[in-house]
Amino acid sequence: MRLKILEILTCPKCFGELSCSILKENDEGEIINGALECRRCEFNCNITQGIPRFVGGRNYASSFSYQWNCFKFEQLDSFTRKSFSEKRFFSETGWTKEWLDGKWILDAGCGAGRFLDVISKSFCDVVGVDISEAIDAASVTIHGRKNVHLVQASIYELPFRPGAFDGCYSIGVIQHTPDPKKAILSLPKFLKKEGRIAVTIYERKKLTKLNSKYLVRPLVKKLNKRCLLFAIKAIMPFLFLLTEILFRLPILGRLFRFVVPVANYVDEAELSFSQRYRWAILDTFDMLSPEYDYPQTEKDVRNYLSKAGIIEIYRLNNSGLNLIGRKRM
């Protein structure tokens, strides 16, 4: 943790000022171990492995802790030498590198740092927040990037000063929270006036809940995550080859993608066969393991954002429910 982040950190209980005690720091002045204490109430939290921990213990996102610590680098552009994440980030936020200059940005649900890897190349400060121990995977993937700050915290109790950020994005996260409405409403308060927000959420349509993953998940989500991943790896050689055929069929291919709970990206020509195979294991696990998965309707998300003071809400032409807007003056 770098002291710079104290400019925007506050007590998540009373929004009081935090003081920092340092137990260990490295040669670059980064705090490795220490504590944060509220000057107003009795709240305190530890800083361990360079990350302030505003939550502790097992939580609803434990499957993502395991997932992203197993697949730290799989979707990082700096690892794959591709630009999938960069293209997705700028496409789903509608932002530009030029706009990011000098800004404070919030990544709400950063996971292993897929989009932190992208945005860290811009001249801005970005704070990656995750409730799970995926934050530890992110500390590895973005190690040494001085404009990236990591915080382990709940999206419902973010420890930031209201109006601290120029922009906030949450890509593929909100549907996996216990209360998506509450999660959406929690974000705009931390934006400056005219601050920008971008969210991508699984969309709920008439047949969404008939998708095979929603039928299979109740049978497997309570499995030990190690056992589930082992089972997916064991059966994937057969399922991957099967879906290589089924998912490519004209017309019927879309149907088979709906009824077969396997993530095989047969249309991604830039990925090698082995990369697609690894992504298939990762995203099939991602489909079947979460504790919560609540797709949202466009109408509801628009209403939540509007209620929280977001105006000029637009839907971008991307996969999923991708909405952007700005906070009113």
Secondary structure as GFF3:
##gff-version 3
##sequence-region A 1 329
A	DSSP	three_ten_helix	3	7	.	.	.	ID=ss1
A	DSSP	beta_strand	18	25	.	.	.	ID=ss2
A	DSSP	beta_strand	31	38	.	.	.	ID=ss3
A	DSSP	beta_strand	44	48	.	.	.	ID=ss4
A	DSSP	beta_strand	51	53	.	.	.	ID=ss5
A	DSSP	alpha_helix	62	70	.	.	.	ID=ss6
A	DSSP	alpha_helix	77	80	.	.	.	ID=ss7
A	DSSP	alpha_helix	84	93	.	.	.	ID=ss8
A	DSSP	alpha_helix	97	100	.	.	.	ID=ss9
A	DSSP	beta_strand	104	108	.	.	.	ID=ss10
A	DSSP	alpha_helix	114	119	.	.	.	ID=ss11
A	DSSP	beta_strand	125	130	.	.	.	ID=ss12
A	DSSP	alpha_helix	134	141	.	.	.	ID=ss13
A	DSSP	beta_strand	148	152	.	.	.	ID=ss14
A	DSSP	beta_strand	165	171	.	.	.	ID=ss15
A	DSSP	three_ten_helix	174	176	.	.	.	ID=ss16
A	DSSP	alpha_helix	180	186	.	.	.	ID=ss17
A	DSSP	three_ten_helix	188	190	.	.	.	ID=ss18
A	DSSP	beta_strand	191	201	.	.	.	ID=ss19
A	DSSP	three_ten_helix	208	210	.	.	.	ID=ss20
A	DSSP	alpha_helix	212	220	.	.	.	ID=ss21
A	DSSP	alpha_helix	225	246	.	.	.	ID=ss22
A	DSSP	alpha_helix	252	259	.	.	.	ID=ss23
A	DSSP	alpha_helix	273	288	.	.	.	ID=ss24
A	DSSP	alpha_helix	298	307	.	.	.	ID=ss25
A	DSSP	beta_strand	310	315	.	.	.	ID=ss26
A	DSSP	beta_strand	321	327	.	.	.	ID=ss27
###
